[in-house]
Amino acid sequence: MDQNLKIGANRDSFGLCMRKNLYDSYKLSNYNYVDAVGSVKINVDTAFNPISGWFGVGVICRDERGRVIGATAIPVPACLGVVEAEALAVLEGLRFASLLGLQSVKINSDSLRVVNMVLSKIPPGSDAGVFILDFLDLAKSFSEVSCSHVLRSANEAANSLAAFAIRADSRLSWGSDVPDWLSDLVLHDLC
């Protein structure tokens, strides 16, 4: 699996607290969702509601033409920090890909810190590290897994889905028949 784990992240010095979205230096465009046949791009993100104390995780899977083939919204009690929640989102994205029976996936996250943890394969001794270790272990069952940093503006659909998850009573999942509001957001991410 090690030879298949790739990453494309801008190694800039902006801190996670700024939530600064950096251009992915290995791509020609932050709107690039079209890829080789058989490869699926999976955008993941989290949202937090300090009033309710819940996180939401959003996962959107797109085929090589940018069409949604699956999405899931997961409410999570806020017993995690921001980095841990973002690490959980990356793991949940890969778990969802496994449930869909996918083999070649490209995980996209707007958390540069988490993307760098995945690439380093030496996660910190924290809850985030546990999620990254689980991610790396699960990645062994895929033919190819890559993880890239994307601009937040190219991840709005996953972020909105994460915000929606906060209000959900339980995990919600869709195939290609996602709700209209989510389809509209996905189209916005593609434009």
N, C-alpha and C positions, 0 to 999 in steps of 0.2 A: 504494500500500500504506500510506503514512503515515496517511491518514485512517482506515484500518481497524485500525491497531495501537492498542489501548486497554490500559489497566491499571487495576487497583483494588488499591492497596496502602496500608496504614497507614504513614505516614512518621514512625515513632517513632524514638527515638534509641538503642534497644537495639542492641548490637553483635552481629555475626555469631558471635563466639566464644561468646556466651551461648546461642546457638541458641534464643533467646526467640521464641515463636510469638505473633504479634500478631493481633488480630482484624481481619479485612478490613473496613474501614470502609464499603465500598460494597456490602456484602451484608447481607441480613437475618439470615442464618444461615451458620455455617461448615459446615453439612451440606447446603448447597444444591447438589445435583447435577442437579436437574431444570431443564431449560432449554428454550429455543425449539426447535421441530421442526427437525431438520437440523443442529443445533449439537452438537459433541462436546466434552466436557470431558476433558482429558488431565492426569492427575496425574503428576508426575515427582519423583524424589528420588534421593539417593545414600546409600551406606553405606560405611564404611571399616573394614578390618581391619588394625590396625597390626602384627599378627604376620605375616600373609602379605604385607602390603604392597600389597594390592589394594583398589580401589574397586569398587563395584557400582552400576549405574544401573538404576532401575526405572521403567517407563512403563506406565500403565494408561489405556486409552481407554474412556469411557462415553458411551452415547447420551443423548438428552434425558430418558429415564426412569431413568437410573442403571444400566442394564444394560451389562455389559462387552462390548465389541465387539472388543477386542484388548489384548494386553499383551506386553511384552518385558522380558527381564532381560539385562543386558550387563555382563560382567566387564571391568574396565579396570585395567591395570597402574598402580600408584600413582606415576606420574611427575608428578602434578598436585597442586596445593594444593586446599583445600576449596572455595574460591570457583570455581576453574577447573572442578572436578568438577561443581559445581552448575550452572555455565554449560553444560557438556557435556550434562548431563541435560536441560536445556531444549531444546537443539539436537536431541538424540536423540528427544525427544518429538515435535518437529515433523517430523523425518525419518521417524519411524514413521507419523505421520499422512499424510505424503505417500505412503508405501508402501501404505497402506490406501485411498488415493484420496479422502481427506477434503478438504473445501473450507472449512468453517467450524469453527474450533477455538478452544478456550479452554484455554490452558496454565495449570496451577496448580502453584506451587512454594512450599515453605515457606522458601525463601531470599529474604528481603526484599532483600538486597543485589543478587542477580542479577536479580530482578524490576525493581528500579529501574534497573539497567544496560540492560535491554531497553527500558524506557520512555524513557530518556534518548537512546537512539539514538546516543550518543557514548561507546562503550565505552572503558575504560582501555587503555593500551598494555601489555597483558599477554596471557597465554594465554586468560584469561577473555574478554578483548576480542575475540580472534580467533573464539572460539565464538559470541559475541554477534553479530559481523558476519556470520558464516555463517548464524545464525538469521534475522537481518534480511533477508539476501539470499534465503533460502529462503521466507520469509514472503510475498514478492512473488508467488509462484506460487499462493497461496491467495486465496479471495474475502474471507475475514475471519480475522484472527488477533488474539487478545487474550491478555494475560498477567496473572495475578493472584497476589497473595500469599495463602496459606491458612494456617490454623493447622496446626501439626504433628499435632495430634490428628485433623485431617480429612485427613491424608496418610499415615496408618499403613500402608495397603495398599501404596502405592508404596515406602515405606521398607522394609517387609518384603520386597518383591520385590527391592529393591536389595541387601539383606543376603543374600538367596538367590543373587543373581547372583555374589557374591564366591566362592561355592563351585562355580559352574558352570565347565565346561571351555570353553564357547563361548556365544555368544549364543543365547538361547532365546526363541521367540515363540509366541504362541497367538492364535487367533481368539476367538470367544465361548466356546469350550470350555476355559476356564482350569481348572487343578487345584482340587480342593475346598478346600484350605487357603487359596488365594487368593480364591476366592468368598466364604468365610467372612469374610476380612479386609475385602473390599469391602463386604459387608453391614454390618459393624461401622462402617465409615466413613460409611455412609448413615444409620445410626441416631442 
